Amino acid sequence: MKTCNILLSAVATIVTLTGMIPCEATESDGVRAGSLELNKSITRRVYEEGLSQGRFEVPYSADFVGHGGRTTFTHADGMAEAKGWRKAFPNLNITVDKQVAERDLVAVRWTARGTNTGAGNGIPATGRAVQVTGTTLFRMADGRIAEEWTCADSLGLMKQLGLSPTPAAPPTAENSAAPGAP
């Protein structure tokens, strides 16, 4: 038993020092905890530095593709939208509520808070304070953001701003009768 433990310890040390991946594991299975933490710190910067402070220096890959709803967007499009949110909500503050990382993916659950005192992204200034939550999944490549998928409560945002269309009033007994009915 003692020999087996020594052998396992030696193999673990060699794997750690050389970066070799044991058995039939693939490279993606062998992502080190340090890489996961680096990926999480890079994606956290999107919110804490970029959207909350207006410092847009997070590394993105040259072939970045973003996904929002049914559309895709480039890095330039994404930066223009982020700057639009900063214009519409100059005091925008986004907190990272939860992050989970696995292989080359990082999932981020976030909460955005701010007061709409400016115009941006097609939203006029309303003076209203809002709180919106969302989730973004990032794919990382070589320490850069290569792809992202974002889902946020856009309808909730529009309702809080007073900009969502008001549904038609339900018919009343007086006006629900068909034309020409007695």
VENKADA-V971897 format. One record per run of one state. SS is the DSSP state (hx for helix, st for strand, lp for the rest). FROM is the first residue (numbers start at 1). TO is the last residue. If there is no record, write none. Layout:
# VENKADA-V971897
ss	from	to
SS	FROM	TO
SS	FROM	TO
This chain:
# VENKADA-V971897
ss	from	to
lp	1	1
hx	2	18
lp	19	27
hx	28	30
lp	31	32
hx	33	53
lp	54	59
st	60	68
lp	69	70
st	71	73
lp	74	74
hx	75	88
lp	89	92
st	93	102
lp	103	104
st	105	115
lp	116	119
st	120	120
lp	121	122
st	123	123
lp	124	128
st	129	141
lp	142	143
st	144	152
lp	153	153
hx	154	161
lp	162	182
